[in-house]
Amino acid sequence: MTPRDGPPDMPAAAGPRGRWWRRAAGTAVAAALAAVVVGGVVVAGCGGPPDYPSTLAFPARADRLVRKTPTAPPPGPNEPGKLDAELAALDAAGGTTVDPGVVPAATRTALDKHLKDVFGTPSAPTIATEPDAAGRLGLSAGKLAEGGKLFRRHCLQCHNLAGDGRGPSGYGSTPYPRDYRRGVFKFTTTGTPKPRHADLLRTLADGLKGTTMPPFGLLPEGERELLARYVVYLSARGQVEFETLAAAAELNVNVDPPAFAAGRLKAVLKEWQDAADAPPPAGVDPQPDDGDPGSPAHADAVRRGYALFTAKADNSCVSCHDGFGAKAAPRYDAWGTAVKPANLLANLLKGGSRPEDVFARIRGGIPAVGMPARPELDARQVWDLVRFVKSLPFPAELPPDVRAAVHPNP
């Protein structure tokens, strides 16, 4: 069985992958974790979020590392429960994956020890070797400990202990819950795979429509802040592990895991700091006054947006959103899973439907799924595209000439 054929991966003490849940009933780890969730409801008494057992460690990564995705489109959508088989098939399709099992045992032992020394454990998370950089990002040990407790209560069921997206509630989900360990995020306003803190908070508050990611807007703001910081921590830890394992497997030389991982941690924290320091997206505020749908100014903006969307040029919108998304072909994302460009006729935008959300997607792109940024467009042009995209699902909001082209058979 694969890790997706049963409950989430636990440390080696809980048993080998694929068998631990049959043997863990009498173990201390299983007893401690039994209190995490009962029927989807955390059992933690009347106090605050529950503590992790002090003996619990992050599991060593054993699933494949996706280094390159195939250029050909995937054969179809992902099937729930078959993630590992689908990733293993990427090599035959022209992609490149790495099996961590090929890393020499001594190298792996040294890396696992280093990760524990630097990042601690679920009950005592930290970034021990870069306190200044971590502090600037709000990743102090105290905040991480509180964020970890909240993560256990609200997020572990889908995103799992290490943030790998392989939790038990994600078993039958499509799309799969986000795997933070690649260091890549989908909905950012930086034009890079790293989000701003505000991007993470927005995803937490609003959720992602069309997925199993619910909104957590009713949580106190302070708790959402702590959860966002903990996600950054899990991502940094996972990315350092990912890149060190890949180097050890691919370079065919003796990699010094602690030294390599230390260098990668500095670089990863800098990437997060660069995202935090990135200027806000240009032109989002204020919006131009185009009037209400149906007004002459709004109709003119929609027409201009339609012309930009359907332009016959490389990386034009219609080149991916065929049939305005209704006929879009699937593609691989950075995680090696199949995604489809959004069907813009369906009024279901995962990254948010507010005009400023759509603006951010067009301006910054979605690097993780291959949607290009459009820095060459000025703010007026981006807003014209926003007006068009927002009106697409509603024929009455489109001027007659555009409506005839978009909805020829009303």
Sequence and secondary structure as in RCSB ss.txt:
>XXXX:A:sequence
MTPRDGPPDMPAAAGPRGRWWRRAAGTAVAAALAAVVVGGVVVAGCGGPPDYPSTLAFPARADRLVRKTPTAPPP
GPNEPGKLDAELAALDAAGGTTVDPGVVPAATRTALDKHLKDVFGTPSAPTIATEPDAAGRLGLSAGKLAEGGKL
FRRHCLQCHNLAGDGRGPSGYGSTPYPRDYRRGVFKFTTTGTPKPRHADLLRTLADGLKGTTMPPFGLLPEGERE
LLARYVVYLSARGQVEFETLAAAAELNVNVDPPAFAAGRLKAVLKEWQDAADAPPPAGVDPQPDDGDPGSPAHAD
AVRRGYALFTAKADNSCVSCHDGFGAKAAPRYDAWGTAVKPANLLANLLKGGSRPEDVFARIRGGIPAVGMPARP
ELDARQVWDLVRFVKSLPFPAELPPDVRAAVHPNP
>XXXX:A:secstr
  GGGSS    GGG STTTHHHHGGGSHHHHHHTTT BTTB   TTSSS    TT       S EEEE  SS  S
S   TT HHHHHHTTTTTT EEE GGGS HHHHHHHHHHHHHHHEETTEE  TT HHHHHHTT  HHHHHHHHHH
HHHHTHHHH TTS S  GGGTT SS    GGGS  SS SSSSSS  HHHHHHHHHH  TTSS    TTS HHHHH
HHHHHHHHHHHHHHHHHHHHHHHHHS S   HHHHHHHHHHHHHHHHHHHHHS   TT SS     STTSHHHHH
HHHHHHHHHT  STT HHHHSGGGGTT   EE TTS EE    TTTT  TT  SHHHHHHHHHH BGGGTB   T
TS HHHHHHHHHHHHHTT GGGS HHHHHHH S  
